Amino acid sequence: MVRGVRIKDHGAEQRLFLARSLVAGLLIAIATVALFGRLYLLQVIRHDYYTQLSQANRVRVEPIPAARGLMLDRNGVVLASGQPAYQLELVRDDVPDLDSTLERLAAIGMISSDDLPELKRTILSRQSFDSVPIRLHMSDEDAARFAVVRFEFPGVDIKTRETRFYPFGPLGVHALGYVGAISERDLARINSAAYAGTTLIGKTGVESAFEKPLHGTNGFREVLVDAQGRAVDKQGGLAFGLRTQAPVAGKDMLLALDLKTQQVAEQALGDRRGAVVALDPRNGDVLAFVSHPGFDPNLFARGISRAQYAALANDADKPLLDRVLRGTYASGSTIKPALALAALTDHAVDPNRKVFCNGIFRLPGSRHVWRADRTDPRGWIGLAEAISRSSDIYFYGLAATLGIDRIAAFLGPLGYGRVTGIDIGGEKSGLLPTPEWKRKAFRRPEDQVWFPGETVNMGLGQGYLLVTPLQVAHITGVIAERGRSFRPRLVKGMRDPGGHVRWLAPLEDKPILGVADADWNFVINAMIGTTKCDRYCGTAWVAFRGAAYTAAGKTGTAQVFTVAQNAKYNEKMVPERLRDHAWFVAFAPAEAPRIAIAVLVENGGFGASAAAPVARQVMDAYLLGPDGKLKPQFVPAPAAGPTPDTRTARALKRAPAPRIAAVARVLAASGAPALADTRALSGRESLR
Amino acid sequence: MIYEELTDASRARRTLTGTARTLLALKLDGPLLIGLALIAVYGLVVLYSASGRSVGTVMRQAGHLAMGTAAMLALAQVNPNVLRRISPWLYALGIVLLFVVGAIGYIGKGAQRWLDLGVLRFQPSEIMKLGVPMLCAWYLRERALPPSLLSLVLLAALILLPSGLVAMQPDLGTAALIMMAGVLVVIMAGLQMRVMAGLALVGAFGVWVGWHFMHGYQKERVLTFINPQSDPLGAGYHIIQSTIAIGSGGVFGKGWMNGSQAQLDFLPERSTDFIFAVIGEEFGLLGQCLLILLYVFVVGRALYLATQTQDTFSRLLAGSIALTFFVYVFINTGMVSGLLPVVGVPLPLVSYGGTSMVTLLAGFGILMSLYSHRRLIGS
C-alpha cells in the first residue's frame, strides 16, 4: 500500500477505467451467453416437456356423467327415471377452510349440521379436485337463496345434475332398491375414476345389483381453465386441440315386475306388515315383490337427512327391512305339501290310509302332548284331506314316521334352507334344521341332541325351521312346475341406449328328480282341494269362492309365541306383536301354472282369513282381463273334452314309456275326490 | 438559394443532420435514445398482452414512460457540476427520508416503503439508487485512485447505511441493488483485485460460519431461496410456472396474446416482475434474445459514453449507471428463467410500474448530461 499523499494521475485513472470497462463488457458478454444458454435449454431442449406441463395447466378434464338407465315394468311402464335437479357441490381444492365453509353452510340452512362429520369424511375420501355433492335436490328457493351468497363460498357451487326419480314412490321399493349419494364405503368397491362426475350410486335392490349396466360410462370434456380452476370461455389460439368424449348412457332394466299386480298386492296388504311375492314358475320372473311397510326411495335420491334416516331405521315396523329376502319366519303349514311329497316319494305313508284325528297327538313313550287348534279337522282323515283341510294331527304323525333325516334329505333340494339365487343381493337362506346342524349350532352338549319332538314340530313347520317369503314362493313354483326350478329374477332383459334389447335367458337350477308324476298330481290335487268346497271344504275355500281359474294353495299359520301346555291360544288375549303370522301359498291356473305366490301377514292370525284373500286379489289382478275372465294367454291350452284329464294327459306326455305304470298308480292312488274335482274344473273351464 | 437543387437523398441527410442537431441541442445521445425507445415500445406491446388486453394499463404505463422521459430530458440539461455539488445533499435527503419512512412504519406497525405526499407516493429507496452512486463518485472525484483503505472503509459505511435502512423495511432486493450501485462505483474506481479477492474470501467464510449457527428452519428457508423448486406451492410456484411459460414458448413462441400460462393466470405477477416469461411464452426464444440484445446494446452504448467523459465523477457515475442497468436486466431475466433465486427486481423499462421507470430514465438522463456537457467542463 502506498503511504502518504498520492498524486492524482488523470491519465492513469482513465486507462484504469477503460480497463475496468473492458472487463465489465467481457463479464456482460459471459452473462448474456449464460442467459442464452439457459433459454436454449428451456425453449429448445426441454420444449416438449414444458409444452406438456403447460397443456396440463390449461386443460381440465370435466367429466360428463352418463344418464342412468331407466327401470321399466314388464309392460314398459317407467318405474325409475332421471330428473334434473339443482344440487350443491364442493371442490376441496378451491375451498380455503373446509370446516368453516361447512359450518357456515349449515348456519344458512343449506346442509344439516347433523350430517357434517359424515359429509366431511365423504369429501376427504374423494380426490381434492373432484366436485363432491354436499346437498342433493335443492329446492328452487334454496338454489336462489344460495346464489345470492355464493361469493362468500369459494369452491362451492350450484350444479344442475340428473337425480333419480321414482314416480310411484314406495311402490316395490325393496325390489327396485334406491340410489343415494356415493359414500366412503361405496368408494371402496368402485373405480372412483369411472365415477368422477357421478352423484348417485345404487344402494339396494336392482339399483345396487345392476349398478354397473345402469351406471353406463361417463364421458369427459376438456375445458380451458385459468389458474383458479375456473372454466374460461376464451376461444382461438388458447383453445386449440381440446377433446370431448360423449358419455354412454346406462342400460335400461326391463323388469319382470307387473305394475298392476304389484299395486294390487300392496293395496291388498293395506297397512299390515308382511310380504307378497309372486313368481312366474315357468321362468322365475318376479311379478310382484312387496315388503310392507316400505318407504319412499325418493328420500334417498334427494339426500336423506340424518333425522329422516334415523326415523326409518328406528321404526318398530322396520320399513327398511326387506321382508321378502331377509325376513325369516316359521313356515307354518305351508310346509305340508312338501312333506307329503317326501312321504309319498319314500313310500313312508299310504295316502289312502286314514288316521283318526281328535285334536291331540302324543309320541309313543313321551308325555309331551301336541294339541291341535280348535279348528283342526276331527275324525278319520286321509293324506289328501289332511293337506286340503290342514290337519295338524295327521302331519305330526307323518313327520314322526318320516323322521328328520328323510325330511331334510327331501326338503333341502326342494329349496328349504338355501338361497333361491334371485338376481339381487342380500337374500337370507333360512334354516332347515337337522341333527347335524344342531350339533354344530349349539355349544352345550345337552342342547346338541336332536329330540324326537323336534321332528314332530317339523310336521307343522315350527321349531327351528325358518323360511323367507321368497323361498316359500319359489318352492311353491317348483311344486307347480313339478320339480322344475328357476332362479327368481327381477330383471328380464336390458335395453342399451340404442334401443337394442337383450333378453336374459331364465336360469334353471337342477330339477327335483325321483318324484313320481302320480305323487306330484296327488299333492297338487290336494292343494287344489284347499281352495274348494266339494266333498269337504279346504281351508281357503272362502277366499277362492267364484274364482275364474283353479288355484292350488296351502294356508299356514306360524306361531310366534308358544302356547303353554294345557292352555288354549286365544287371538284376542295375545298382544298384537305376538300373534301368529299368517301364510298363504298358491299357484294358478292349476292345470298350467302362470303365477306362484306366497303371502305373509305378520301377526295376521290365520292364514286362511288374513293371507289367502290377498293372494286371491293378486292372482286375479295378474290372470284376469278387464272382463273378469282369464286373459287369453293364461287359458290352459288343451282345455276341451271331458277325457282325458288334462293333468293325466300332461303326465302321460311327459312320462317316458316305463313310467306309464306309475301314471296308472296316480290315477288309482290320488283318490276319487281330487280327480273328480279336476274333471269338474276342466268341464267348467271348457264351458268358457 | 443553394438548397433548392438538393436531391431527395441529400434532403434526407439534411433532415438527419437536423435531427442530430436537435439531439445535440437537447443534450441527448441518439443511439442510446433509440435503444431505450425500442425497449420501451416493445415493453408496451408485451404489456398489452400480459395485462389481459388492458388498454388502461398500457395507457398508464405510457404515462410512466412520459414522466420518465420528462425526467430524463430535464436531467440531461443539468450541468454535471451541479449534479456533483448536490450529490451529498441528495444522499443526506435520502437518508432522512428513509428514517422518516422507517419511523412511520414503526408507528403504523407494518412494513413501510412509501412516502405519501398527497399527490404522489414515492419510495425514498429509489432516490438512493441514484443517491448512493452519486455520493460515492463525489467522494472519490478528488482522491487518487485506486482508493485507499481508509476511503474504502468510509465508502463501505456510506453504502451500508442506506442499504441497511432499506433492508429493514424490509426490502432486501432494493437494498441489494442500492449496495450494488455503490459497489460498482468503487470497483470502476479501480478497487484492487486482491482486496476484492480478500473480501470474497471473508464473505465466504462468513457464510460458512453463519450456516453452522443457523436453525434448521432457517437453513430450509435459505435452501428454498436458492432452490425454489423444492417448495412447489410456495416460493417455487412462481418460478415453476415461469419456466413452464418460457419452455412451452419454444423458438417462435405461441403468438401474441396466445400464451396460455400468461392469459389464464398461471403466471403470477405477469405484467410486473415476471413479464420476461410472457415474452418467452408468446414470442419464444427469438423474442427474448431480441430484447436481451437491445439491452446489451443500451448497456454497451452507455458504457462507451462513460469512457468518453472527462472527469472522475462523471466516469464513475456513468459507469455505475450503465452497469447497474445490466445488473437489473440480468437479475430479472436470470430469476424468471430459473437461473437465479427469486428476488423482486423488475425488468427495466418493460415491467409495469412508474417508480422504476422514472428512476431508470432519470439515470440515463444524468448519463447523457455527463456525456453531452463534457466539453464545457474544461472551459
Chai-1 contact restraints between the chains, C-beta under 6 A:
chainA,res_idxA,chainB,res_idxB,connection_type,confidence,min_distance_angstrom,max_distance_angstrom,comment,restraint_id
A,R6,B,A144,contact,1.0,0.0,6.0,A-B,restraint_1
A,K8,B,A144,contact,1.0,0.0,6.0,A-B,restraint_2
A,E13,B,L145,contact,1.0,0.0,6.0,A-B,restraint_3
A,L16,B,G190,contact,1.0,0.0,6.0,A-B,restraint_4
A,F17,B,R315,contact,1.0,0.0,6.0,A-B,restraint_5
A,L18,B,T307,contact,1.0,0.0,6.0,A-B,restraint_6
A,R20,B,M188,contact,1.0,0.0,6.0,A-B,restraint_7
A,S21,B,L303,contact,1.0,0.0,6.0,A-B,restraint_8
A,S21,B,T307,contact,1.0,0.0,6.0,A-B,restraint_9
A,A24,B,L323,contact,1.0,0.0,6.0,A-B,restraint_10
A,I28,B,F326,contact,1.0,0.0,6.0,A-B,restraint_11
A,A31,B,F330,contact,1.0,0.0,6.0,A-B,restraint_12
A,T32,B,V296,contact,1.0,0.0,6.0,A-B,restraint_13
A,L35,B,T333,contact,1.0,0.0,6.0,A-B,restraint_14
A,R38,B,S337,contact,1.0,0.0,6.0,A-B,restraint_15
A,R38,B,L339,contact,1.0,0.0,6.0,A-B,restraint_16
A,L39,B,L285,contact,1.0,0.0,6.0,A-B,restraint_17
A,L39,B,Q288,contact,1.0,0.0,6.0,A-B,restraint_18
A,L42,B,I246,contact,1.0,0.0,6.0,A-B,restraint_19
A,L42,B,G247,contact,1.0,0.0,6.0,A-B,restraint_20
A,Q43,B,G247,contact,1.0,0.0,6.0,A-B,restraint_21
A,Q43,B,G249,contact,1.0,0.0,6.0,A-B,restraint_22
A,Q43,B,G250,contact,1.0,0.0,6.0,A-B,restraint_23
A,Q43,B,L285,contact,1.0,0.0,6.0,A-B,restraint_24
A,R46,B,G247,contact,1.0,0.0,6.0,A-B,restraint_25
A,H47,B,G250,contact,1.0,0.0,6.0,A-B,restraint_26
A,Y50,B,I244,contact,1.0,0.0,6.0,A-B,restraint_27
A,Y50,B,G247,contact,1.0,0.0,6.0,A-B,restraint_28
A,Y50,B,S248,contact,1.0,0.0,6.0,A-B,restraint_29
A,T51,B,S248,contact,1.0,0.0,6.0,A-B,restraint_30
A,L53,B,I244,contact,1.0,0.0,6.0,A-B,restraint_31
A,S54,B,I244,contact,1.0,0.0,6.0,A-B,restraint_32
A,S54,B,S248,contact,1.0,0.0,6.0,A-B,restraint_33
A,S54,B,S260,contact,1.0,0.0,6.0,A-B,restraint_34
A,S54,B,Q261,contact,1.0,0.0,6.0,A-B,restraint_35
A,N57,B,F266,contact,1.0,0.0,6.0,A-B,restraint_36
A,R58,B,S260,contact,1.0,0.0,6.0,A-B,restraint_37
A,R58,B,L264,contact,1.0,0.0,6.0,A-B,restraint_38
A,D226,B,L264,contact,1.0,0.0,6.0,A-B,restraint_39
A,D226,B,D265,contact,1.0,0.0,6.0,A-B,restraint_40
A,A227,B,D265,contact,1.0,0.0,6.0,A-B,restraint_41
A,A227,B,F266,contact,1.0,0.0,6.0,A-B,restraint_42
A,G237,B,G255,contact,1.0,0.0,6.0,A-B,restraint_43
A,G237,B,N258,contact,1.0,0.0,6.0,A-B,restraint_44
A,L238,B,S260,contact,1.0,0.0,6.0,A-B,restraint_45
A,L238,B,Q263,contact,1.0,0.0,6.0,A-B,restraint_46
